Amino acid sequence: MLVGILVVLIYVYAWRERLKNGRPVTTSEATALINTDAAIWLDVRDASEFKSGHMVDAINIPHGKLAEQMDSLEKYRDKVLIVVDKMGQHAGSAGRQLGNKGFDVRRLSGGISEWRNQSLPLVKK
């Protein structure tokens, strides 16, 4: 019985941590949020990766600079922030930082790699 309780507690903890990092969304869910003007893209890749291809109207704040530039996102507090990275490696920690500051956060499942795999449009600078 104690082992069962432990397993349930571990599951609840993992589920809760996953939500604190921002609930993952698929490309179609993210696109629906963007198209209804309920969300914005927040790309946390480096500037060079961002310039090689990003979503239309995406905001680029590299993962390492997110904490110091978070104030620039205050004007988007009423929107969902969809965090995009290369393959999902930094979206969780970025989502946690934003969530701790009270932002409504989602993470794009698979990152920009999944977006490209589905041949969805990108803007290049």
C-alpha positions as CSV (number, residue, x, y, z in Angstrom):
1,M,0.0,0.0,0.0
2,L,2.8,2.4,0.8
3,V,4.5,1.7,-2.6
4,G,1.2,2.5,-4.3
5,I,0.9,5.8,-2.5
6,L,4.5,6.6,-3.3
7,V,3.8,5.9,-7.0
8,V,0.7,8.1,-7.0
9,L,2.6,11.0,-5.3
10,I,5.5,10.7,-7.8
11,Y,3.0,10.9,-10.7
12,V,1.1,13.9,-9.2
13,Y,4.5,15.7,-8.6
14,A,5.6,15.0,-12.2
15,W,2.3,16.1,-13.6
16,R,2.3,19.3,-11.6
17,E,5.9,20.1,-12.5
18,R,5.0,19.6,-16.2
19,L,2.1,22.1,-15.9
20,K,4.3,24.7,-14.1
21,N,6.7,24.6,-17.1
22,G,3.8,25.4,-19.5
23,R,1.4,22.9,-20.9
24,P,2.7,21.4,-24.2
25,V,0.6,22.3,-27.3
26,T,0.7,20.8,-30.7
27,T,1.4,22.9,-33.8
28,S,-2.3,22.9,-34.7
29,E,-3.3,24.0,-31.1
30,A,-0.7,26.7,-31.2
31,T,-1.8,27.9,-34.6
32,A,-5.4,28.2,-33.4
33,L,-4.3,30.3,-30.4
34,I,-2.2,32.6,-32.7
35,N,-5.0,32.9,-35.3
36,T,-7.5,34.0,-32.7
37,D,-5.0,36.6,-31.4
38,A,-5.0,34.9,-28.0
39,A,-1.3,34.1,-28.0
40,I,2.1,35.2,-29.2
41,W,5.2,33.3,-30.1
42,L,8.2,33.6,-27.8
43,D,11.3,32.1,-29.5
44,V,14.1,31.4,-27.0
45,R,16.7,30.3,-29.5
46,D,19.9,32.3,-30.2
47,A,19.6,35.2,-32.6
48,S,21.4,33.4,-35.4
49,E,19.0,30.4,-35.2
50,F,16.1,32.8,-35.0
51,K,17.3,34.6,-38.2
52,S,17.5,31.3,-40.0
53,G,13.8,30.8,-39.7
54,H,11.0,31.7,-37.2
55,M,7.3,32.1,-36.9
56,V,5.6,35.2,-38.2
57,D,5.6,38.0,-35.6
58,A,7.7,35.9,-33.1
59,I,9.5,37.7,-30.4
60,N,13.1,36.6,-29.9
61,I,14.6,36.6,-26.4
62,P,17.4,34.0,-26.1
63,H,17.0,31.6,-23.3
64,G,20.1,32.9,-21.5
65,K,18.8,36.5,-21.5
66,L,15.1,35.8,-20.6
67,A,15.4,36.7,-16.9
68,E,16.9,40.1,-17.7
69,Q,14.5,40.9,-20.5
70,M,11.3,39.6,-18.9
71,D,10.0,43.2,-18.3
72,S,9.7,43.6,-22.1
73,L,7.0,40.9,-22.1
74,E,4.7,42.8,-19.6
75,K,2.6,44.2,-22.5
76,Y,1.7,40.6,-23.4
77,R,0.5,39.6,-20.0
78,D,-3.1,39.2,-21.2
79,K,-2.0,36.7,-23.9
80,V,-0.7,33.2,-23.8
81,L,3.0,33.0,-24.5
82,I,3.9,30.0,-26.7
83,V,7.5,29.2,-26.0
84,V,9.5,27.9,-29.0
85,D,13.0,26.5,-29.0
86,K,14.9,24.1,-31.2
87,M,13.7,20.8,-30.0
88,G,12.2,21.4,-26.5
89,Q,15.4,21.5,-24.5
90,H,15.0,25.0,-23.1
91,A,11.2,25.6,-23.4
92,G,10.6,23.9,-20.0
93,S,13.0,26.1,-18.0
94,A,11.8,29.2,-19.9
95,G,8.2,28.3,-19.2
96,R,9.0,27.8,-15.5
97,Q,10.6,31.3,-15.3
98,L,7.6,32.9,-17.1
99,G,5.1,30.9,-15.1
100,N,6.7,32.0,-11.8
101,K,6.2,35.6,-12.9
102,G,2.5,34.9,-13.5
103,F,2.4,34.5,-17.3
104,D,0.1,32.0,-19.0
105,V,2.6,29.8,-20.8
106,R,2.4,26.9,-23.3
107,R,5.3,25.0,-24.9
108,L,5.4,24.1,-28.6
109,S,5.8,20.3,-28.6
110,G,8.9,19.3,-30.6
111,G,9.9,23.0,-31.0
112,I,10.9,24.5,-34.3
113,S,12.0,21.1,-35.5
114,E,8.5,19.7,-35.4
115,W,7.2,22.9,-37.1
116,R,9.7,22.4,-39.9
117,N,8.9,18.6,-40.1
118,Q,5.3,19.6,-40.8
119,S,6.4,22.0,-43.6
120,L,4.8,25.0,-41.8
121,P,5.8,28.5,-42.9
122,L,8.8,30.3,-41.5
123,V,10.1,33.9,-41.9
124,K,13.8,34.3,-42.6
125,K,15.6,37.5,-41.8
